[in-house]
Amino acid sequence: METTHRIVTGDARSLAAVEDDSVELVVTSPPYPMIEMWDDLFAELDSEVAADLEAGDGRAAFERMHGVLDAVWREVDRVLVDGGIACVNVGDATRSIGDRFRVFRNHDRISGAFEDLGFDPLPEILWRKPTNSGTKFMGSGMVPPNAYVTLEHEYVLVFRNGGESREFEPRAQRRYDAAYFWEERNRWFSDVWTDIQGTLQTLGGDGTHSDGLRERSGAFPVELPYRLINMYSVYGDTVLDPFWGTGTTSLAAMLAARNSIGYELNEDFRSVFDERIEGLPERSRDVIDSRLRAHCEFVARQREAGETLEYEAERYGFPVRTKQERSITFYEATDMYETGAGYALAHEPVEETPEQPSQDSHSEL
């Protein structure tokens, strides 16, 4: 199997390089309106933003910034197939404009924009990010009533295009090959994620760069798009990120053996991505081995508890909980080469598995 990964330098308000109804999944994290690090970018895209901020008109600035994003969501509507899924990671903003402090609810505004386009909102995910800050409040400290809680979570907003689920050919094998484990489903499809930072983040590379581009990208950890790609796409699908940044979504698509397209205004980020994907085939196998090993540990715990898993994974020979997991297949990247538009990767099915637990113990794992 081969996957392709296109990188386009351009303004995502016009996804001219992407055909109508050609993308099955969108995973992105846009610049967050009313977060100061993005003021200059929004002002470049709409000159009135700076004037509104200077005048202390926070509501007008907020709406103009979202007007920039609205143009991108209209293009997402054009290129996403019927029944395709859009996942938007965004945080709200707290900010003082003039003498007034308030929260700007980015997740509400984006949800409204997608609904206006005809998307159906699906249950959203709260991503509660760990914080190392000793300052757990803002405002007047220990004296009530003028302190404010800190925002320690972001949202993953999930939308379906067109109202109906995607249609597949009867018993489409690529759906069953792309199955996830029962225990992964139980963790991934929770509406609160507190475990998002883990080994997959480092396996994907940290994206640091000498000129500080990584810090200016606002990128999410690779575990987040990797999980969403496995949840909402199948093998053969194409994943679009209209706010590509340092390419985290494309990296996750490579690891998940899906195709990808990324749109990015700043072509300098391409060199950051080149650094991030060095050694990609080895990281691909590491990610797969991590998932396989975690499943073997789950099997061992079930055995210790006296539970019997009645089905068997056809390719790997270990037990699984449900019929739908029997065809599960992992594809590792075995080769990668540059193309005129980006990269292409060759993927082969993984045949060897990590050492499986014995009937009596899983200490070896």
C-alpha positions as CSV (number, residue, x, y, z in Angstrom):
1,M,0.0,0.0,0.0
2,E,1.2,3.5,-0.8
3,T,0.1,6.8,0.8
4,T,0.8,10.3,-0.6
5,H,1.2,13.4,1.4
6,R,0.8,16.8,-0.4
7,I,2.0,20.0,1.1
8,V,0.6,23.2,-0.4
9,T,1.8,26.7,0.3
10,G,-1.2,28.9,0.2
11,D,-4.2,30.6,1.9
12,A,-6.7,28.0,3.0
13,R,-9.6,30.4,2.3
14,S,-9.2,29.0,-1.2
15,L,-8.3,25.3,-1.3
16,A,-7.8,25.5,-5.0
17,A,-5.5,22.5,-5.2
18,V,-8.2,20.3,-3.6
19,E,-11.1,18.9,-5.7
20,D,-14.7,18.9,-4.6
21,D,-15.7,15.9,-2.5
22,S,-12.2,14.5,-2.4
23,V,-11.3,14.5,1.3
24,E,-12.8,12.0,3.9
25,L,-11.6,13.6,7.1
26,V,-10.4,17.1,8.3
27,V,-8.3,17.3,11.4
28,T,-7.0,20.8,12.2
29,S,-6.2,23.3,14.9
30,P,-6.7,26.9,13.6
31,P,-5.2,30.1,15.0
32,Y,-7.4,30.9,18.1
33,P,-9.2,34.2,17.8
34,M,-8.4,36.7,20.6
35,I,-5.2,34.9,21.6
36,E,-2.6,37.6,21.4
37,M,0.0,35.5,19.6
38,W,-2.3,35.3,16.6
39,D,-3.3,39.1,16.4
40,D,-0.7,39.9,13.7
41,L,-1.7,37.0,11.5
42,F,-5.4,37.9,11.7
43,A,-4.6,41.6,11.1
44,E,-2.6,40.6,7.9
45,L,-5.6,38.6,6.7
46,D,-8.2,41.4,7.6
47,S,-6.8,44.9,8.1
48,E,-9.7,45.9,10.2
49,V,-8.8,43.5,13.0
50,A,-6.0,45.8,14.2
51,A,-8.2,48.8,14.1
52,D,-10.9,47.1,16.2
53,L,-8.3,46.0,18.8
54,E,-6.8,49.5,18.9
55,A,-10.3,50.9,19.5
56,G,-10.9,48.5,22.3
57,D,-13.8,46.8,20.4
58,G,-13.2,43.2,21.4
59,R,-16.5,41.9,20.1
60,A,-15.9,43.4,16.6
61,A,-12.3,42.0,16.5
62,F,-13.5,38.6,17.6
63,E,-16.1,38.5,14.9
64,R,-13.7,39.7,12.2
65,M,-11.1,37.0,13.2
66,H,-13.8,34.4,12.9
67,G,-14.8,35.8,9.6
68,V,-11.4,34.8,8.3
69,L,-11.9,31.2,9.6
70,D,-15.5,31.1,8.2
71,A,-14.0,31.3,4.7
72,V,-11.9,28.3,5.4
73,W,-14.9,26.3,6.8
74,R,-16.8,27.1,3.6
75,E,-13.9,25.5,1.6
76,V,-13.9,22.5,4.0
77,D,-17.6,22.0,3.2
78,R,-16.7,22.0,-0.5
79,V,-13.9,19.4,-0.4
80,L,-15.3,17.1,2.3
81,V,-17.3,14.1,1.1
82,D,-20.9,13.5,2.2
83,G,-20.8,11.9,5.6
84,G,-17.1,13.0,6.1
85,I,-16.0,14.1,9.5
86,A,-14.4,17.4,10.5
87,C,-12.5,17.6,13.8
88,V,-11.5,21.1,15.0
89,N,-9.2,21.5,18.0
90,V,-9.7,25.0,19.5
91,G,-9.5,26.7,22.9
92,D,-11.5,29.6,24.2
93,A,-9.7,32.9,25.0
94,T,-9.6,35.0,28.1
95,R,-8.5,38.6,27.5
96,S,-8.8,42.2,28.8
97,I,-9.8,44.7,26.2
98,G,-9.7,48.2,27.6
99,D,-10.9,47.8,31.2
100,R,-13.0,44.7,30.7
101,F,-11.9,41.1,31.2
102,R,-13.9,38.4,29.6
103,V,-13.9,35.0,27.9
104,F,-14.2,34.8,24.1
105,R,-16.0,31.5,23.3
106,N,-14.3,30.3,20.2
107,H,-15.8,26.8,20.4
108,D,-19.3,28.2,20.4
109,R,-18.6,30.5,17.4
110,I,-17.0,27.8,15.3
111,S,-19.8,25.3,16.2
112,G,-22.3,27.9,14.9
113,A,-20.4,28.4,11.7
114,F,-20.4,24.7,10.9
115,E,-24.0,24.3,11.7
116,D,-24.8,27.2,9.4
117,L,-23.0,25.3,6.6
118,G,-25.3,22.3,7.1
119,F,-22.9,20.1,9.2
120,D,-24.3,18.1,12.1
121,P,-22.5,18.5,15.3
122,L,-21.5,15.2,17.0
123,P,-20.5,14.9,20.7
124,E,-17.4,17.0,21.4
125,I,-14.3,16.1,23.3
126,L,-12.8,18.1,26.2
127,W,-9.1,17.8,26.0
128,R,-7.9,18.6,29.5
129,K,-4.2,19.6,29.1
130,P,-1.8,19.2,32.0
131,T,-0.4,22.4,33.3
132,N,2.8,23.0,35.3
133,S,1.8,26.5,36.3
134,G,1.8,27.3,40.0
135,T,-0.7,30.1,39.2
136,K,-4.1,28.3,39.3
137,F,-6.2,31.5,39.2
138,M,-6.3,34.9,37.7
139,G,-7.5,38.2,39.2
140,S,-7.3,39.1,42.9
141,G,-5.8,36.0,44.3
142,M,-7.0,34.9,47.7
143,V,-9.6,37.6,48.2
144,P,-13.1,37.1,46.7
145,P,-15.0,37.7,44.5
146,N,-12.7,38.9,41.7
147,A,-10.6,35.9,40.9
148,Y,-11.2,33.8,37.8
149,V,-10.7,30.1,37.1
150,T,-8.0,29.2,34.6
151,L,-8.8,27.5,31.3
152,E,-7.1,24.2,31.4
153,H,-9.0,22.5,28.6
154,E,-9.5,22.8,24.9
155,Y,-12.2,21.4,22.7
156,V,-12.1,18.9,19.9
157,L,-15.3,19.8,18.0
158,V,-16.6,17.0,15.7
159,F,-19.0,17.6,12.8
160,R,-20.5,15.3,10.1
161,N,-21.0,16.7,6.7
162,G,-24.4,16.4,5.2
163,G,-26.2,14.6,8.0
164,E,-25.9,11.0,6.8
165,S,-23.1,8.6,7.7
166,R,-20.6,7.7,4.9
167,E,-21.6,4.9,2.6
168,F,-19.2,2.0,1.8
169,E,-19.4,-1.0,-0.4
170,P,-20.9,-4.1,1.4
171,R,-18.5,-5.4,4.0
172,A,-15.7,-3.1,2.8
173,Q,-12.6,-4.9,4.0
174,R,-10.6,-1.6,4.4
175,R,-13.0,-0.7,7.2
176,Y,-12.4,-3.9,9.1
177,D,-8.7,-3.9,8.5
178,A,-8.7,-0.4,10.1
179,A,-10.5,-1.5,13.2
180,Y,-9.2,-0.4,16.6
181,F,-9.1,-2.6,19.7
182,W,-12.1,-2.7,22.1
183,E,-10.1,-1.3,24.9
184,E,-8.9,1.5,22.7
185,R,-12.4,2.4,21.7
186,N,-13.4,2.7,25.4
187,R,-10.6,5.1,26.0
188,W,-10.7,7.1,22.7
189,F,-14.5,7.6,22.6
190,S,-14.7,9.1,26.0
191,D,-15.8,12.8,25.9
192,V,-12.9,13.8,28.3
193,W,-9.3,13.2,27.4
194,T,-6.8,13.5,30.1
195,D,-4.2,11.0,28.8
196,I,-3.3,12.7,25.6
197,Q,0.3,13.3,26.4
198,G,2.3,10.1,26.1
199,T,4.9,8.1,24.2
200,L,3.4,8.8,20.7
201,Q,4.2,12.5,21.2
202,T,7.9,11.9,21.4
203,L,7.8,9.2,18.7
204,G,6.5,11.9,16.4
205,G,9.3,14.3,17.0
206,D,9.0,17.5,19.0
207,G,9.2,19.8,16.0
208,T,11.7,22.2,17.6
209,H,13.7,24.5,15.3
210,S,16.4,26.9,15.8
211,D,14.5,30.0,14.6
212,G,11.5,29.4,16.9
213,L,9.1,28.3,14.2
214,R,7.7,25.5,16.3
215,E,6.8,27.9,19.1
216,R,4.9,30.1,16.6
217,S,3.0,27.2,15.1
218,G,0.7,26.4,18.1
219,A,0.9,22.8,17.1
220,F,-1.0,20.1,19.0
221,P,0.7,16.9,20.1
222,V,0.8,14.2,17.4
223,E,-1.1,11.8,19.6
224,L,-4.2,13.9,19.2
225,P,-4.5,13.8,15.4
226,Y,-3.2,10.2,15.3
227,R,-6.1,9.2,17.6
228,L,-8.7,11.1,15.6
229,I,-7.5,9.7,12.3
230,N,-7.8,6.2,13.6
231,M,-11.3,7.0,15.0
232,Y,-12.8,8.7,12.0
233,S,-11.1,7.3,8.8
234,V,-10.2,4.1,7.1
235,Y,-7.3,2.9,4.9
236,G,-7.4,4.7,1.6
237,D,-8.8,7.9,3.0
238,T,-7.3,11.4,2.7
239,V,-7.0,13.6,5.7
240,L,-6.8,17.4,5.2
241,D,-5.3,20.0,7.5
242,P,-6.0,23.6,6.2
243,F,-3.8,25.0,9.1
244,W,-0.8,22.7,8.6
245,G,1.8,24.5,10.7
246,T,4.7,22.1,11.4
247,G,2.8,19.2,9.8
248,T,1.6,17.3,12.9
249,T,-1.6,16.1,11.1
250,S,0.5,14.8,8.1
251,L,2.9,13.1,10.5
252,A,0.0,11.4,12.2
253,A,-1.5,10.4,8.9
254,M,1.9,8.8,7.9
255,L,1.9,6.9,11.1
256,A,-1.7,5.8,10.6
257,A,-1.1,4.8,6.9
258,R,-3.6,7.4,5.5
259,N,-3.1,10.0,2.8
260,S,-2.9,13.6,3.7
261,I,-3.0,17.2,2.3
262,G,-1.7,20.2,4.3
263,Y,-2.2,23.9,3.5
264,E,0.2,26.4,5.1
265,L,0.8,30.1,4.5
266,N,4.4,30.0,5.7
267,E,6.6,27.9,3.5
268,D,9.4,28.0,6.1
269,F,7.5,25.3,8.1
270,R,8.4,22.8,5.4
271,S,12.0,22.6,6.7
272,V,10.7,21.9,10.2
273,F,8.5,19.1,8.9
274,D,11.5,17.6,7.0
275,E,13.3,17.4,10.4
276,R,10.3,15.8,12.1
277,I,10.0,12.9,9.7
278,E,13.6,11.8,9.8
279,G,13.5,8.1,10.7
280,L,9.8,7.9,10.1
281,P,9.7,4.2,9.2
282,E,11.3,3.3,12.5
283,R,8.9,5.5,14.4
284,S,6.0,3.9,12.5
285,R,6.9,0.5,13.7
286,D,7.5,1.8,17.3
287,V,3.9,3.2,17.3
288,I,2.4,0.0,16.1
289,D,4.4,-2.1,18.5
290,S,3.2,0.1,21.3
291,R,-0.4,-0.5,20.4
292,L,0.1,-4.3,20.0
293,R,2.0,-4.5,23.3
294,A,-0.7,-2.6,25.1
295,H,-3.3,-5.0,23.7
296,C,-1.3,-8.0,24.9
297,E,-1.2,-6.5,28.3
298,F,-5.0,-6.0,28.2
299,V,-5.3,-9.7,27.3
300,A,-3.1,-10.7,30.2
301,R,-5.2,-8.7,32.6
302,Q,-8.4,-10.3,31.4
303,R,-6.9,-13.7,31.9
304,E,-5.9,-12.9,35.4
305,A,-9.4,-11.7,36.1
306,G,-10.8,-15.0,34.7
307,E,-12.2,-13.4,31.6
308,T,-12.2,-15.3,28.2
309,L,-12.0,-13.4,24.9
310,E,-13.8,-15.6,22.5
311,Y,-12.5,-14.2,19.2
312,E,-9.1,-14.3,17.6
313,A,-7.3,-11.7,15.4
314,E,-6.8,-13.5,12.1
315,R,-3.5,-11.9,11.2
316,Y,-1.9,-12.0,14.7
317,G,-3.3,-14.9,16.5
318,F,-4.0,-13.2,19.8
319,P,-7.5,-13.0,21.3
320,V,-9.8,-10.0,20.8
321,R,-13.1,-9.0,22.4
322,T,-15.3,-8.5,19.4
323,K,-15.9,-9.9,15.9
324,Q,-15.1,-6.6,14.4
325,E,-11.5,-6.8,15.6
326,R,-10.7,-10.1,13.9
327,S,-9.4,-8.5,10.6
328,I,-7.4,-5.7,12.4
329,T,-4.3,-5.0,10.4
330,F,-1.4,-2.6,11.1
331,Y,0.6,-1.1,8.3
332,E,4.2,0.0,8.9
333,A,6.0,2.5,6.7
334,T,8.9,0.7,5.0
335,D,10.1,3.4,2.6
336,M,9.7,7.1,2.1
337,Y,10.6,9.3,-0.8
338,E,10.0,12.9,-1.9
339,T,7.7,13.8,-4.7
340,G,7.1,17.1,-6.5
341,A,4.1,17.7,-4.3
342,G,5.4,16.3,-1.0
343,Y,6.1,12.7,0.0
344,A,5.0,9.2,-0.8
345,L,5.3,6.3,1.6
346,A,5.2,2.5,1.1
347,H,3.5,0.6,3.8
348,E,3.5,-3.2,4.4
349,P,1.3,-5.1,6.8
350,V,2.9,-6.0,10.1
351,E,3.2,-9.7,10.5
352,E,5.4,-10.1,13.6
353,T,4.0,-9.1,17.0
354,P,5.6,-8.3,20.3
355,E,6.1,-11.2,22.6
356,Q,2.7,-12.2,23.9
357,P,1.8,-12.9,27.5
358,S,1.7,-16.4,28.8
359,Q,-1.5,-17.9,30.1
360,D,-0.4,-17.3,33.7
361,S,1.6,-14.1,33.6
362,H,2.3,-11.0,31.7
363,S,5.4,-9.8,33.6
364,E,7.5,-10.3,30.5
365,L,5.7,-7.4,28.9
